[in-house]
Amino acid sequence: MSFDPNLLITYAPLMLSGLWATVWITTTATLIALALGLVLSLFNMFGPKLLRGLTRAYIEIMRG
């Protein structure tokens, strides 16, 4: 089995499309997680007692 540069040239647009999709999904998921984490931490620190309890329960369940 040897390296065939023609395959790389043929499939480069498809691979770049997959790379773009991966970067997009990673960036979107990171921003959503950051926003959710910020909101939950603010509820945990400054929220009413009920919200503090719910966010602490959620955090402990997600941490395992």
Backbone torsions as a table, in degrees:
resi	resn	phi	psi	omega
1	MET	NA	129.3	-179.2
2	SER	-127.9	163.7	-179.8
3	PHE	-76.7	130.7	178.8
4	ASP	-116.3	106.0	-178.2
5	PRO	-63.2	-23.4	179.1
6	ASN	-65.2	-33.4	176.7
7	LEU	-65.2	-40.8	178.4
8	LEU	-62.2	-43.1	179.5
9	ILE	-66.6	-39.1	-178.8
10	THR	-66.1	-43.3	-173.5
11	TYR	-99.1	4.1	-179.6
12	ALA	-57.7	-45.2	179.2
13	PRO	-61.6	-38.5	178.8
14	LEU	-66.1	-41.7	179.2
15	MET	-67.5	-38.6	177.4
16	LEU	-66.1	-36.6	175.7
17	SER	-62.8	-43.3	177.2
18	GLY	-65.0	-37.9	176.8
19	LEU	-63.4	-44.3	179.1
20	TRP	-61.6	-42.9	179.1
21	ALA	-62.6	-40.5	179.4
22	THR	-64.5	-44.9	179.1
23	VAL	-63.8	-42.0	-179.9
24	TRP	-62.5	-48.0	-178.9
25	ILE	-64.3	-42.8	-179.9
26	THR	-63.7	-45.0	-179.9
27	THR	-64.8	-44.8	180.0
28	THR	-63.3	-45.6	179.9
29	ALA	-64.0	-38.8	178.9
30	THR	-64.9	-43.2	179.7
31	LEU	-66.6	-39.6	177.5
32	ILE	-64.8	-43.7	179.5
33	ALA	-64.5	-38.8	178.3
34	LEU	-63.9	-45.5	179.2
35	ALA	-64.4	-44.8	179.2
36	LEU	-63.7	-42.8	178.3
37	GLY	-62.6	-39.7	178.5
38	LEU	-64.6	-47.0	-179.8
39	VAL	-62.4	-45.6	-179.8
40	LEU	-64.8	-38.9	179.3
41	SER	-68.2	-36.3	177.2
42	LEU	-68.1	-40.3	174.8
43	PHE	-62.4	-39.6	-178.5
44	ASN	-67.0	-33.9	-177.3
45	MET	-88.9	-41.2	-169.7
46	PHE	-123.0	-1.3	-175.1
47	GLY	-77.4	170.3	175.0
48	PRO	-62.5	163.1	-173.8
49	LYS	-56.4	-41.3	-179.7
50	LEU	-63.1	-46.6	179.3
51	LEU	-65.5	-36.9	177.2
52	ARG	-61.1	-42.9	179.3
53	GLY	-65.3	-42.6	179.2
54	LEU	-65.7	-42.4	179.7
55	THR	-69.2	-37.1	176.7
56	ARG	-64.6	-40.5	178.1
57	ALA	-63.6	-44.6	179.0
58	TYR	-61.0	-45.7	-178.7
59	ILE	-63.1	-44.2	-179.4
60	GLU	-66.0	-37.6	178.3
61	ILE	-66.9	-43.1	-179.3
62	MET	-68.4	-31.7	178.0
63	ARG	-73.7	-25.1	178.3
64	GLY	93.1	NA	NA
